[in-house]
């Protein structure tokens, strides 16, 4: 067991790494900005309008979105793994990501490349799948974690089948390519106006999970134990799923699907902190933010064309997990 003082040091180090990655993300890209240039921009000094536009229009909204996406997916993944008692749970466990992907695919095929309609359709798709999961679970009369997972798997399969149908009929030169690119994720289309649209939804989901942090931890116990401690299991699980889904869909409706972060970040948190609690969820959010900020830096700097973010999150996340697994086996953590 890690001491409280050691745990605070770990959280401080994680926060410092996230802050450093945030600054790096603002600096790097096709039009690099130095720290001195950023200081000049912030102080209103004499600098070219191009650099101001790059900073305020491109870098800051994109970097804030990457930060929020990492925080949200990391925390949501930890919450899903806790309440479902399943180490393989992720934001796609109840089909939310697949539903959003289907909503985006429908928008691309029916409405072309309207960013607003794509984002709105993806958000509605994710929320609709969550509501269908709840309805399916209620129809069985067994509202337990296993039923939620099975319902999620069913609706994920249905969503993916519908996406395959859309791909089959999509224009291979335009619509099919857009569907595939969206499914791999990107921060390239983030602007301040789009960020402000989803920010209230994201904050509502985040605030709800923070307020219910004790209930999240209690749902990690056996259901009988949770009830003995005064938790209304069915209702609280439903509320927590709603807040988590709000947060996840608010992210992926703009960024597209981002793989692996919601799965890997909670594992890193548990392996580092050696415990499962809401504190590990906070650490998972920091781990997710760091992974996404670094991945986004690489996405726009290692190749002439921007690389889809999910490719990099997988290549970054796997070594983290392997390292911490080997470290735990060796007794170093």
CORKALIN-V800895 format. One record per residue. RES is the residue in one letter. PSI is psi in degrees with one decimal (none if undefined). BURIAL is 1 if it has 9 or more other C-alpha atoms within 8 Angstrom, else 0. Layout:
RES,PSI,BURIAL / RES,PSI,BURIAL
This chain:
X,132.1,0 / X,137.3,0 / X,161.3,0 / X,-39.4,0 / X,-41.6,0 / X,-39.4,0 / X,-40.8,1 / X,-39.0,0 / X,-39.8,0 / X,-44.2,0 / X,-40.3,1 / X,-43.7,0 / X,-42.5,0 / X,-42.6,1 / X,-39.3,1 / X,-42.1,0 / X,-40.5,1 / X,-42.3,1 / X,-41.9,0 / X,-41.6,0 / X,-35.1,1 / X,-47.2,1 / X,-43.0,0 / X,-40.9,1 / X,-35.9,1 / X,-30.2,1 / X,-40.9,1 / X,158.6,1 / X,-172.3,1 / X,-30.8,0 / X,87.9,0 / X,147.4,0 / X,132.9,1 / X,162.9,0 / X,-35.0,0 / X,-40.1,0 / X,-39.2,1 / X,-42.0,1 / X,-41.1,0 / X,-41.8,1 / X,-45.8,1 / X,-31.1,0 / X,-0.3,0 / X,26.7,0 / X,-176.7,0 / X,113.4,0 / X,157.7,1 / X,150.3,0 / X,-31.6,0 / X,-46.1,0 / X,-35.7,1 / X,-43.8,1 / X,-41.9,1 / X,-43.4,1 / X,-54.1,1 / X,-33.3,1 / X,-38.1,1 / X,-58.2,1 / X,-50.5,1 / X,-50.1,1 / X,-41.8,1 / X,-44.1,1 / X,-40.4,1 / X,-39.8,0 / X,-42.0,1 / X,-40.6,1 / X,-49.4,1 / X,-40.1,1 / X,-42.9,1 / X,-44.8,1 / X,-47.4,1 / X,-46.3,1 / X,-38.0,1 / X,-45.7,1 / X,-44.1,1 / X,-41.8,1 / X,-41.3,1 / X,-41.0,1 / X,-46.1,1 / X,-45.3,1 / X,-31.5,1 / X,-52.2,1 / X,-25.1,1 / X,-6.4,1 / X,43.0,1 / X,113.7,0 / X,-10.7,0 / X,2.4,0 / X,146.7,1 / X,176.6,1 / X,-10.8,1 / X,2.9,1 / X,-31.5,1 / X,23.5,1 / X,10.0,1 / X,-48.7,1 / X,-41.0,1 / X,-37.6,1 / X,-41.7,1 / X,-38.9,1 / X,-41.1,1 / X,-43.5,1 / X,-41.8,1 / X,-41.6,1 / X,-40.9,1 / X,-43.0,1 / X,-40.1,1 / X,-43.4,1 / X,-39.9,1 / X,-33.9,0 / X,7.7,1 / X,-137.0,0 / X,33.7,0 / X,114.0,1 / X,-41.3,0 / X,-46.2,0 / X,-35.2,1 / X,-46.6,1 / X,-43.9,1 / X,-41.5,1 / X,-38.4,1 / X,-43.1,1 / X,-47.3,1 / X,-35.5,1 / X,-44.5,1 / X,-44.2,1 / X,-39.0,1 / X,-41.9,1 / X,-40.2,1 / X,-42.1,1 / X,-37.6,0 / X,-37.3,1 / X,-46.5,1 / X,-44.2,1 / X,-40.3,0 / X,-41.8,1 / X,-43.6,1 / X,-34.1,1 / X,-24.5,0 / X,-24.3,0 / X,8.7,0 / X,87.0,0 / X,66.3,1 / X,176.0,0 / X,-39.1,1 / X,-41.2,0 / X,-40.6,1 / X,-44.4,1 / X,-43.8,1 / X,-41.0,0 / X,-40.6,1 / X,-42.2,1 / X,-41.7,1 / X,-49.9,0 / X,-30.0,1 / X,-43.8,1 / X,-41.9,0 / X,-43.6,0 / X,-44.8,1 / X,-34.1,1 / X,-41.6,0 / X,-38.4,1 / X,-40.0,1 / X,-37.8,0 / X,-44.4,0 / X,-40.0,1 / X,-37.3,1 / X,-38.3,0 / X,-5.2,0 / X,154.3,1 / X,117.9,0 / X,-23.8,0 / X,-26.5,0 / X,-64.4,0 / X,-43.4,1 / X,-43.0,1 / X,-39.2,1 / X,-40.1,1 / X,-45.3,1 / X,-42.0,0 / X,-41.0,1 / X,-37.1,1 / X,-10.5,1 / X,-7.9,1 / X,144.8,1 / X,149.4,1 / X,11.1,1 / X,-22.3,0 / X,15.1,0 / X,129.8,1 / X,166.5,1 / X,-39.7,0 / X,-41.6,0 / X,-37.9,1 / X,-41.7,1 / X,-27.9,0 / X,-44.0,0 / X,-13.6,1 / X,-45.6,1 / X,-38.3,0 / X,-44.8,1 / X,-47.3,1 / X,-34.0,1 / X,-44.5,1 / X,-43.0,1 / X,-45.3,1 / X,-40.0,0 / X,-42.6,1 / X,-37.5,1 / X,-40.0,0 / X,-30.4,0 / X,23.1,1 / X,-36.7,1 / X,-42.2,0 / X,-35.3,1 / X,-46.9,1 / X,-40.6,1 / X,-31.3,1 / X,-15.3,1 / X,-12.9,1 / X,174.4,0 / X,150.6,0 / X,-39.7,0 / X,-40.1,0 / X,-41.5,0 / X,-42.6,1 / X,-39.4,1 / X,-28.0,0 / X,8.8,0 / X,14.5,0 / X,127.6,1 / X,89.2,0 / X,-51.9,1 / X,-46.9,0 / X,-47.3,0 / X,-38.3,1 / X,-42.0,1 / X,-44.3,1 / X,-43.3,0 / X,-40.9,1 / X,-38.5,0 / X,-47.0,1 / X,-42.1,1 / X,-41.8,1 / X,-39.5,1 / X,-45.6,1 / X,-45.1,1 / X,-46.9,1 / X,-32.4,1 / X,-28.6,1 / X,-57.9,1 / X,-13.8,1 / X,-20.8,1 / X,-37.0,1 / X,-16.5,1 / X,-177.9,1 / X,134.0,1 / X,108.5,1 / X,154.3,1 / X,-29.7,1 / X,-46.1,1 / X,-18.9,1 / X,-45.7,1 / X,-37.3,1 / X,-44.1,1 / X,-34.6,1 / X,-41.9,1 / X,-43.3,1 / X,-46.2,1 / X,-37.1,1 / X,-32.1,1 / X,-47.7,0 / X,-15.6,1 / X,37.7,1 / X,158.9,0 / X,111.4,0 / X,178.2,0 / X,-25.6,1 / X,-37.0,0 / X,-28.2,1 / X,-39.5,1 / X,-42.1,1 / X,-37.6,1 / X,-37.4,1 / X,-38.9,1 / X,-41.3,1 / X,-42.8,1 / X,-40.1,1 / X,-44.0,1 / X,-45.2,1 / X,-45.2,1 / X,-37.9,1 / X,-44.4,1 / X,-42.7,1 / X,-39.3,1 / X,-36.8,1 / X,-45.3,1 / X,-36.4,1 / X,-32.4,1 / X,13.6,1 / X,-20.1,1 / X,-5.3,0 / X,157.3,0 / X,-36.7,0 / X,150.9,0 / X,132.9,0 / X,136.0,1 / X,139.4,1 / X,-31.9,1 / X,-28.9,1 / X,-44.4,1 / X,-36.0,1 / X,-33.2,1 / X,-46.9,1 / X,-28.8,0 / X,-41.1,1 / X,-40.1,1 / X,-48.6,1 / X,-36.3,0 / X,-49.9,1 / X,-43.9,1 / X,-42.7,0 / X,-47.9,0 / X,-32.1,1 / X,-43.0,1 / X,-36.3,0 / X,-41.1,1 / X,-40.0,1 / X,-37.1,0 / X,-6.5,0 / X,17.7,0 / X,-16.2,0 / X,none,0
